[in-house]
Amino acid sequence: MQGIRKPIVVLDFGAQYSKLIARRVRELNVYSTIVRYNITATELRDMMPAGVIMSGGPASVHQEGSPKPDPGIFDLGIPVLGICYGTQLFAHMLGGKVTRADRREYGIAHLEQNDTTGLLAGMSSPTQVWMSHGDHIDTLPSGFTPVGRTENCPYAAIADTTRNFYGVQFHPEVVHTPEGMNIFRNFVY
């Protein structure tokens, strides 16, 4: 498999797995680099990335002082993949609604697909995924559709294929999501 020349940039929101996300991309023979979440849209554009991955993190989008990226990032025309907090964050910033979940979800869940193309192509349905979140998306932003759900999370995977924005509430980078590399492969290639 040929690597691509442009990097995948991982925006780090304080996730314990940011380095693992970057490693998963590199395992696909694609260069990746990790930057702080507060990089400016101009600085990011100048890096000429093929895509941006917004990591998870321990914050809530509703917390005072929670980490948020430059909103101009969403206007650069660069594909974006959100993971956990990263998905909640861009959903919130793009006009969706994120609320406290009735019950915190931590551990193994089973993802059922609404769409077997795009981000989730090549994955079994259902497939095991690893969840770790207290908030969840309650209302999708305009342009997004649900592409995967779990018993407790109706928007476990979302997509806006027009803008190439994708999000997963679970963690595809960990071994507890056995088919997670498919998500990185589908996003990168």
Rosetta blueprint (number, residue, H / E / L):
1 M L
2 Q L
3 G L
4 I L
5 R L
6 K L
7 P L
8 I E
9 V E
10 V E
11 L E
12 D E
13 F L
14 G L
15 A L
16 Q L
17 Y L
18 S H
19 K H
20 L H
21 I H
22 A H
23 R H
24 R H
25 V H
26 R H
27 E L
28 L L
29 N L
30 V L
31 Y L
32 S E
33 T E
34 I E
35 V E
36 R E
37 Y L
38 N L
39 I L
40 T L
41 A H
42 T H
43 E H
44 L H
45 R H
46 D H
47 M L
48 M L
49 P L
50 A L
51 G E
52 V E
53 I E
54 M E
55 S L
56 G L
57 G L
58 P L
59 A L
60 S L
61 V L
62 H L
63 Q L
64 E L
65 G L
66 S L
67 P L
68 K L
69 P L
70 D L
71 P H
72 G H
73 I H
74 F H
75 D H
76 L L
77 G L
78 I L
79 P L
80 V E
81 L E
82 G E
83 I E
84 C L
85 Y H
86 G H
87 T H
88 Q H
89 L H
90 F H
91 A H
92 H H
93 M H
94 L L
95 G L
96 G L
97 K E
98 V E
99 T E
100 R E
101 A E
102 D E
103 R E
104 R E
105 E E
106 Y E
107 G E
108 I E
109 A E
110 H E
111 L E
112 E E
113 Q E
114 N L
115 D L
116 T L
117 T L
118 G H
119 L H
120 L H
121 A L
122 G L
123 M L
124 S L
125 S L
126 P L
127 T E
128 Q E
129 V E
130 W E
131 M E
132 S E
133 H E
134 G E
135 D E
136 H E
137 I E
138 D E
139 T E
140 L L
141 P L
142 S L
143 G L
144 F L
145 T E
146 P E
147 V E
148 G E
149 R E
150 T L
151 E L
152 N L
153 C L
154 P L
155 Y L
156 A L
157 A E
158 I E
159 A E
160 D E
161 T L
162 T L
163 R L
164 N L
165 F E
166 Y E
167 G E
168 V E
169 Q L
170 F L
171 H L
172 P L
173 E L
174 V L
175 V L
176 H L
177 T L
178 P L
179 E L
180 G H
181 M H
182 N H
183 I H
184 F H
185 R H
186 N H
187 F H
188 V H
189 Y L
